[in-house]
Amino acid sequence: MDTPVKSTRAGSLKLYHELMANKVGDILLVSCPYDAFIMEEEGRLSTRIINEYKGLNLSKPPRLTWVSSAS
Protein backbone atom coordinates (compact mmCIF):
# COMPACT_ATOMS: atom_id res chain seq x y z
CA MET A 1 0.00 0.00 0.00
CA ASP A 2 1.47 3.34 -1.08
CA THR A 3 1.42 6.20 1.34
CA PRO A 4 0.78 9.74 0.02
CA VAL A 5 4.46 10.61 0.58
CA LYS A 6 5.67 7.62 -1.46
CA SER A 7 3.16 8.36 -4.23
CA THR A 8 4.23 12.01 -4.38
CA ARG A 9 7.90 11.08 -4.46
CA ALA A 10 7.35 8.47 -7.15
CA GLY A 11 5.38 10.99 -9.21
CA SER A 12 8.15 13.57 -8.83
CA LEU A 13 10.80 11.09 -9.95
CA LYS A 14 8.71 10.09 -12.96
CA LEU A 15 8.27 13.74 -13.96
CA TYR A 16 12.01 14.37 -13.51
CA HIS A 17 12.90 11.44 -15.78
CA GLU A 18 10.39 12.58 -18.39
CA LEU A 19 11.90 16.09 -18.37
CA MET A 20 15.47 14.78 -18.62
CA ALA A 21 14.66 13.39 -22.07
CA ASN A 22 14.24 16.99 -23.29
CA LYS A 23 17.54 18.63 -22.37
CA VAL A 24 18.35 22.11 -23.61
CA GLY A 25 21.25 21.90 -26.05
CA ASP A 26 21.46 25.45 -27.38
CA ILE A 27 20.36 28.87 -26.16
CA LEU A 28 19.86 31.56 -28.78
CA LEU A 29 20.24 35.07 -27.41
CA VAL A 30 18.81 37.75 -29.72
CA SER A 31 19.81 41.26 -28.65
CA CYS A 32 21.70 44.34 -29.70
CA PRO A 33 25.49 44.13 -29.27
CA TYR A 34 25.42 46.45 -26.25
CA ASP A 35 22.87 44.34 -24.35
CA ALA A 36 24.78 41.14 -25.12
CA PHE A 37 27.97 42.74 -23.83
CA ILE A 38 26.30 43.95 -20.63
CA MET A 39 24.71 40.56 -19.93
CA GLU A 40 27.99 38.74 -20.45
CA GLU A 41 30.21 41.17 -18.56
CA GLU A 42 27.95 42.00 -15.62
CA GLY A 43 25.98 38.81 -15.31
CA ARG A 44 28.52 36.40 -16.69
CA LEU A 45 25.63 34.51 -18.22
CA SER A 46 27.64 31.59 -19.60
CA THR A 47 29.49 31.12 -16.29
CA ARG A 48 26.24 31.17 -14.35
CA ILE A 49 24.71 28.55 -16.64
CA ILE A 50 27.75 26.28 -16.32
CA ASN A 51 27.80 26.65 -12.53
CA GLU A 52 24.10 25.87 -12.31
CA TYR A 53 24.60 22.72 -14.35
CA LYS A 54 27.52 21.65 -12.15
CA GLY A 55 25.42 22.31 -9.04
CA LEU A 56 22.72 20.00 -10.39
CA ASN A 57 25.31 17.34 -11.37
CA LEU A 58 24.42 17.68 -15.05
CA SER A 59 27.20 16.92 -17.48
CA LYS A 60 26.61 18.96 -20.62
CA PRO A 61 25.53 22.61 -20.33
CA PRO A 62 23.86 24.19 -23.37
CA ARG A 63 25.79 26.31 -25.85
CA LEU A 64 25.06 30.03 -25.80
CA THR A 65 24.82 31.69 -29.23
CA TRP A 66 24.35 35.42 -29.69
CA VAL A 67 22.81 37.04 -32.76
CA SER A 68 21.84 40.66 -33.37
CA SER A 69 18.61 39.97 -35.28
CA ALA A 70 16.09 37.21 -35.81
CA SER A 71 16.69 37.05 -39.57
VMD Tcl script that builds the backbone (N, CA, C; Angstrom):
set m [mol new atoms 213]
animate dup $m
set s [atomselect $m all]
$s set {name element resname resid chain x y z} {
  {N N MET 1 A 0.844 -1.186 0.000}
  {CA C MET 1 A 0.000 0.000 0.000}
  {C C MET 1 A 0.885 1.243 0.000}
  {N N ASP 2 A 0.681 2.116 -0.983}
  {CA C ASP 2 A 1.470 3.337 -1.078}
  {C C ASP 2 A 0.915 4.404 -0.150}
  {N N THR 3 A 1.820 5.061 0.526}
  {CA C THR 3 A 1.419 6.202 1.342}
  {C C THR 3 A 1.436 7.431 0.450}
  {N N PRO 4 A 0.769 8.523 0.851}
  {CA C PRO 4 A 0.780 9.738 0.022}
  {C C PRO 4 A 2.192 10.267 -0.232}
  {N N VAL 5 A 3.090 10.116 0.748}
  {CA C VAL 5 A 4.455 10.608 0.576}
  {C C VAL 5 A 5.171 9.791 -0.494}
  {N N LYS 6 A 5.031 8.468 -0.461}
  {CA C LYS 6 A 5.673 7.623 -1.464}
  {C C LYS 6 A 5.104 7.896 -2.848}
  {N N SER 7 A 3.804 8.086 -2.933}
  {CA C SER 7 A 3.162 8.363 -4.225}
  {C C SER 7 A 3.651 9.685 -4.794}
  {N N THR 8 A 3.761 10.690 -3.939}
  {CA C THR 8 A 4.227 12.005 -4.379}
  {C C THR 8 A 5.669 11.923 -4.843}
  {N N ARG 9 A 6.488 11.208 -4.092}
  {CA C ARG 9 A 7.900 11.081 -4.460}
  {C C ARG 9 A 8.041 10.309 -5.772}
  {N N ALA 10 A 7.299 9.243 -5.925}
  {CA C ALA 10 A 7.353 8.465 -7.152}
  {C C ALA 10 A 6.900 9.308 -8.343}
  {N N GLY 11 A 5.856 10.113 -8.147}
  {CA C GLY 11 A 5.379 10.994 -9.212}
  {C C GLY 11 A 6.407 12.044 -9.581}
  {N N SER 12 A 7.114 12.574 -8.578}
  {CA C SER 12 A 8.152 13.572 -8.834}
  {C C SER 12 A 9.308 12.968 -9.609}
  {N N LEU 13 A 9.708 11.756 -9.241}
  {CA C LEU 13 A 10.797 11.090 -9.954}
  {C C LEU 13 A 10.412 10.785 -11.392}
  {N N LYS 14 A 9.176 10.375 -11.603}
  {CA C LYS 14 A 8.711 10.091 -12.963}
  {C C LYS 14 A 8.742 11.364 -13.804}
  {N N LEU 15 A 8.263 12.466 -13.245}
  {CA C LEU 15 A 8.270 13.740 -13.956}
  {C C LEU 15 A 9.699 14.168 -14.275}
  {N N TYR 16 A 10.605 14.009 -13.310}
  {CA C TYR 16 A 12.014 14.368 -13.514}
  {C C TYR 16 A 12.599 13.579 -14.682}
  {N N HIS 17 A 12.368 12.273 -14.697}
  {CA C HIS 17 A 12.902 11.441 -15.775}
  {C C HIS 17 A 12.280 11.793 -17.122}
  {N N GLU 18 A 11.022 12.159 -17.139}
  {CA C GLU 18 A 10.391 12.584 -18.389}
  {C C GLU 18 A 11.004 13.885 -18.891}
  {N N LEU 19 A 11.307 14.815 -17.981}
  {CA C LEU 19 A 11.905 16.089 -18.370}
  {C C LEU 19 A 13.350 15.925 -18.837}
  {N N MET 20 A 14.071 14.979 -18.261}
  {CA C MET 20 A 15.469 14.783 -18.624}
  {C C MET 20 A 15.623 14.341 -20.081}
  {N N ALA 21 A 14.592 13.790 -20.653}
  {CA C ALA 21 A 14.663 13.392 -22.067}
  {C C ALA 21 A 14.693 14.609 -22.988}
  {N N ASN 22 A 14.312 15.765 -22.485}
  {CA C ASN 22 A 14.238 16.994 -23.285}
  {C C ASN 22 A 15.235 18.025 -22.764}
  {N N LYS 23 A 16.501 17.719 -22.857}
  {CA C LYS 23 A 17.538 18.627 -22.369}
  {C C LYS 23 A 17.731 19.787 -23.341}
  {N N VAL 24 A 18.053 20.939 -22.796}
  {CA C VAL 24 A 18.351 22.114 -23.607}
  {C C VAL 24 A 19.770 21.959 -24.132}
  {N N GLY 25 A 19.936 22.055 -25.441}
  {CA C GLY 25 A 21.253 21.904 -26.050}
  {C C GLY 25 A 21.856 23.231 -26.491}
  {N N ASP 26 A 21.002 24.150 -26.902}
  {CA C ASP 26 A 21.459 25.454 -27.384}
  {C C ASP 26 A 20.532 26.540 -26.862}
  {N N ILE 27 A 21.133 27.684 -26.547}
  {CA C ILE 27 A 20.362 28.865 -26.164}
  {C C ILE 27 A 20.694 29.946 -27.182}
  {N N LEU 28 A 19.677 30.487 -27.795}
  {CA C LEU 28 A 19.858 31.555 -28.781}
  {C C LEU 28 A 19.480 32.875 -28.127}
  {N N LEU 29 A 20.442 33.762 -28.017}
  {CA C LEU 29 A 20.236 35.075 -27.410}
  {C C LEU 29 A 20.169 36.098 -28.528}
  {N N VAL 30 A 19.004 36.732 -28.680}
  {CA C VAL 30 A 18.809 37.748 -29.715}
  {C C VAL 30 A 18.750 39.102 -29.026}
  {N N SER 31 A 19.754 39.933 -29.278}
  {CA C SER 31 A 19.807 41.255 -28.649}
  {C C SER 31 A 20.773 42.150 -29.420}
  {N N CYS 32 A 20.729 43.423 -29.088}
  {CA C CYS 32 A 21.697 44.343 -29.696}
  {C C CYS 32 A 23.073 44.047 -29.084}
  {N N PRO 33 A 24.142 44.422 -29.777}
  {CA C PRO 33 A 25.490 44.130 -29.269}
  {C C PRO 33 A 25.733 44.677 -27.864}
  {N N TYR 34 A 25.212 45.860 -27.573}
  {CA C TYR 34 A 25.419 46.451 -26.250}
  {C C TYR 34 A 24.785 45.593 -25.159}
  {N N ASP 35 A 23.548 45.167 -25.358}
  {CA C ASP 35 A 22.868 44.337 -24.354}
  {C C ASP 35 A 23.579 43.003 -24.153}
  {N N ALA 36 A 24.042 42.401 -25.226}
  {CA C ALA 36 A 24.775 41.137 -25.119}
  {C C ALA 36 A 26.057 41.334 -24.314}
  {N N PHE 37 A 26.742 42.435 -24.571}
  {CA C PHE 37 A 27.968 42.737 -23.826}
  {C C PHE 37 A 27.679 42.918 -22.342}
  {N N ILE 38 A 26.652 43.699 -22.027}
  {CA C ILE 38 A 26.297 43.953 -20.626}
  {C C ILE 38 A 25.918 42.654 -19.923}
  {N N MET 39 A 25.121 41.822 -20.562}
  {CA C MET 39 A 24.710 40.557 -19.932}
  {C C MET 39 A 25.904 39.648 -19.682}
  {N N GLU 40 A 26.838 39.627 -20.609}
  {CA C GLU 40 A 27.988 38.738 -20.451}
  {C C GLU 40 A 28.987 39.299 -19.441}
  {N N GLU 41 A 29.225 40.584 -19.467}
  {CA C GLU 41 A 30.205 41.167 -18.557}
  {C C GLU 41 A 29.681 41.295 -17.131}
  {N N GLU 42 A 28.483 41.795 -16.962}
  {CA C GLU 42 A 27.946 42.004 -15.618}
  {C C GLU 42 A 27.386 40.728 -15.018}
  {N N GLY 43 A 26.628 39.998 -15.831}
  {CA C GLY 43 A 25.977 38.814 -15.306}
  {C C GLY 43 A 26.762 37.539 -15.498}
  {N N ARG 44 A 27.759 37.595 -16.369}
  {CA C ARG 44 A 28.520 36.397 -16.689}
  {C C ARG 44 A 27.576 35.230 -16.951}
  {N N LEU 45 A 26.713 35.442 -17.913}
  {CA C LEU 45 A 25.633 34.512 -18.220}
  {C C LEU 45 A 26.129 33.092 -18.470}
  {N N SER 46 A 27.140 32.941 -19.299}
  {CA C SER 46 A 27.639 31.594 -19.602}
  {C C SER 46 A 28.215 30.925 -18.360}
  {N N THR 47 A 28.925 31.677 -17.530}
  {CA C THR 47 A 29.486 31.120 -16.293}
  {C C THR 47 A 28.385 30.707 -15.335}
  {N N ARG 48 A 27.356 31.512 -15.243}
  {CA C ARG 48 A 26.242 31.173 -14.352}
  {C C ARG 48 A 25.522 29.912 -14.808}
  {N N ILE 49 A 25.357 29.756 -16.114}
  {CA C ILE 49 A 24.708 28.555 -16.643}
  {C C ILE 49 A 25.559 27.323 -16.338}
  {N N ILE 50 A 26.856 27.416 -16.582}
  {CA C ILE 50 A 27.754 26.283 -16.319}
  {C C ILE 50 A 27.745 25.925 -14.836}
  {N N ASN 51 A 27.814 26.924 -13.968}
  {CA C ASN 51 A 27.805 26.651 -12.528}
  {C C ASN 51 A 26.494 26.027 -12.078}
  {N N GLU 52 A 25.400 26.452 -12.651}
  {CA C GLU 52 A 24.096 25.871 -12.309}
  {C C GLU 52 A 24.043 24.403 -12.719}
  {N N TYR 53 A 24.561 24.107 -13.889}
  {CA C TYR 53 A 24.595 22.717 -14.351}
  {C C TYR 53 A 25.473 21.859 -13.443}
  {N N LYS 54 A 26.640 22.389 -13.061}
  {CA C LYS 54 A 27.518 21.646 -12.149}
  {C C LYS 54 A 26.839 21.415 -10.812}
  {N N GLY 55 A 26.129 22.434 -10.315}
  {CA C GLY 55 A 25.423 22.310 -9.041}
  {C C GLY 55 A 24.330 21.259 -9.075}
  {N N LEU 56 A 23.774 21.014 -10.239}
  {CA C LEU 56 A 22.722 19.999 -10.393}
  {C C LEU 56 A 23.287 18.657 -10.864}
  {N N ASN 57 A 24.622 18.560 -10.912}
  {CA C ASN 57 A 25.307 17.343 -11.369}
  {C C ASN 57 A 24.910 16.948 -12.792}
  {N N LEU 58 A 24.712 17.936 -13.638}
  {CA C LEU 58 A 24.423 17.682 -15.047}
  {C C LEU 58 A 25.725 17.830 -15.825}
  {N N SER 59 A 25.897 17.012 -16.835}
  {CA C SER 59 A 27.199 16.921 -17.481}
  {C C SER 59 A 27.421 17.866 -18.654}
  {N N LYS 60 A 26.394 18.207 -19.382}
  {CA C LYS 60 A 26.611 18.959 -20.618}
  {C C LYS 60 A 25.744 20.217 -20.642}
  {N N PRO 61 A 26.321 21.372 -20.280}
  {CA C PRO 61 A 25.534 22.606 -20.334}
  {C C PRO 61 A 25.257 23.010 -21.779}
  {N N PRO 62 A 24.191 23.771 -21.998}
  {CA C PRO 62 A 23.863 24.191 -23.368}
  {C C PRO 62 A 24.873 25.217 -23.889}
  {N N ARG 63 A 24.958 25.295 -25.218}
  {CA C ARG 63 A 25.794 26.315 -25.852}
  {C C ARG 63 A 25.010 27.608 -25.948}
  {N N LEU 64 A 25.668 28.711 -25.730}
  {CA C LEU 64 A 25.056 30.034 -25.797}
  {C C LEU 64 A 25.500 30.692 -27.091}
  {N N THR 65 A 24.539 31.045 -27.950}
  {CA C THR 65 A 24.823 31.688 -29.227}
  {C C THR 65 A 24.152 33.045 -29.254}
  {N N TRP 66 A 24.896 34.067 -29.612}
  {CA C TRP 66 A 24.346 35.417 -29.689}
  {C C TRP 66 A 24.192 35.829 -31.139}
  {N N VAL 67 A 23.051 36.442 -31.450}
  {CA C VAL 67 A 22.814 37.044 -32.763}
  {C C VAL 67 A 22.177 38.416 -32.554}
  {N N SER 68 A 22.363 39.298 -33.521}
  {CA C SER 68 A 21.841 40.656 -33.371}
  {C C SER 68 A 20.451 40.850 -33.964}
  {N N SER 69 A 19.987 39.866 -34.746}
  {CA C SER 69 A 18.614 39.965 -35.280}
  {C C SER 69 A 18.057 38.575 -35.491}
  {N N ALA 70 A 16.745 38.493 -35.647}
  {CA C ALA 70 A 16.091 37.208 -35.811}
  {C C ALA 70 A 16.205 36.676 -37.238}
  {N N SER 71 A 16.624 37.502 -38.165}
  {CA C SER 71 A 16.692 37.047 -39.567}
  {C C SER 71 A 17.972 36.343 -39.925}
}
mol reanalyze $m
mol bondsrecalc $m
mol representation Tube
mol addrep $m
